[in-house]
Amino acid sequence: MKTASLKRASLGWSLCLLVLVASCGINIGSCFKAKHKRTDQLSAPIEPGSTLVAETSFGSITVRGANVATCDVTAEITVQAPTEKEAQEIAENVKITLESIGKTLTLDVEKPKLKNNRSVGVSFDITVPEQTNLECATSFGKIKLNDIDGNVKARTGFAAIDTDDIQGSVQLETSYGRVTCRRITPTELLARSSFGAIDIVCSPQTKPEINADIETSFGEIDFVAPPNFSGRVELETSFGSIDTDLPLTIKGSLSEDKIKGTIGDGSGSLRLKTSFGSINLK
């Protein structure tokens, strides 16, 4: 019965997604007869410990940390329109700005007003000092963050979030996409996906008392805890299995879809919740 309910729910949500995409006017390409691309290069000094805010509507964001003293940006602008001439004219009126106020550097996109059946997408490829805080947001596009020693916030609507070697507070959110974190050393961790799996691997340097809150509606959760993790644990799924290799001291009655317990002195906290999917804790 649970399997049948899962299939009906998945079909219903898939139909809702198709309706949403159609209502938003997202076109696969039948209305666009021409495409024009333009690449901009921007650079600005940025002090270690500063914050980079990068926002775009349609496009990916890639940020990597390096031993540098500047924020270097490659912006790829893609315009689709009925004619090549119009696409080029629109591209020429797209403005990319990199503005510094105090210890915050803001990367933004200014677009001209568009008629129907025209679109502008802007993707960013960015290099910053390793000691940089990040706030990245896009509506339609993947976010990829590597080698950052700072606090990270990333949000996208319809794509995956991928991180590698992040140290600091981490907040990741996507509506439709997978969340993957490799070799992270977070002080605080929050990850959300409405439709997508979440895969977290904490580095050996992560403090045992980490506070982590992970939740998805449709997808598995795989979580590799730091060595000697100590904290309160709550694992919950409605349609799926729960598997843990950690020595949990169970609180209350044991059930197949919800487990509460503690590990060690309980100084940290770990919450893993999914509605349709399995949970694996190692």
DATA-V684953 format. One record per run of one state. SS is the DSSP state (2 for helix, 1 for strand, 0 for the rest). FROM is the first residue (numbers start at 1). LEN is the number of residues. Records with the same first field share a line. If there is no record, write none. Layout:
SS: FROM-LEN + FROM-LEN
This chain:
0: 1-1 + 24-10 + 46-5 + 59-2 + 67-3 + 82-2 + 93-2 + 102-2 + 111-8 + 130-3 + 141-2 + 150-2 + 157-4 + 177-2 + 196-2 + 203-8 + 219-2 + 225-6 + 240-2 + 245-4 + 251-7 + 264-4 + 277-2 + 282-1
2: 2-22 + 84-9
1: 34-12 + 51-8 + 61-6 + 70-12 + 95-7 + 104-7 + 119-11 + 133-8 + 143-7 + 152-5 + 161-16 + 179-17 + 198-5 + 211-8 + 221-4 + 231-9 + 242-3 + 249-2 + 258-6 + 268-9 + 279-3
